Amino acid sequence: MDLPVTEINLVRGTSGLGFNIRGGVDAPHIQGDSGIFVTKIREDGSAFKDGQLKEGDKVLEVNGLDLSQVTHQEAVSCFVNAGEDVRMKVQQGAEALITKRLEDSMAKQSKGKTPDDKSGSWKLPLMLLLVGVAGAGAFVYWRKAFR
């Protein structure tokens, strides 16, 4: 992914770090990406007071621990056990970029299936022609057989 990596240092306050995460190899937040994403920033936590971490950021590391291939619970445990000083590497705005790429990819795939696509337009007229010829043949046979 072509987003720069940002380092964010938070000091756990009395209200905690103050954000929620989703994702993991067992419960991807975004189809095709098992990363850990920030889904909510709470106003009483240190993340809100610091102001750098945003909803939609992808957390790559916590205190040097790689989060790219962890379960959701393992990611939660990393944050819970991170201590007072928490160093994170994040890709800011990653969720929006990944979602946009996914939507663009799906649009390209479905483009070939739109009604105005001419690539398969010969199939229906051919089928109708064959049914018509078969029907006409059956009619002629029936008339001759029952005369």
Beta strands, then each sheet from edge to edge (+ up, - down):
strand 1: 5-11
strand 2: 19-23
strand 3: 36-41
strand 4: 58-62
strand 5: 65-66
strand 6: 85-91
sheet 1: 1+ 6- 4+ 3- 2+
sheet 2: 1+ 6- 4+ 5-
end
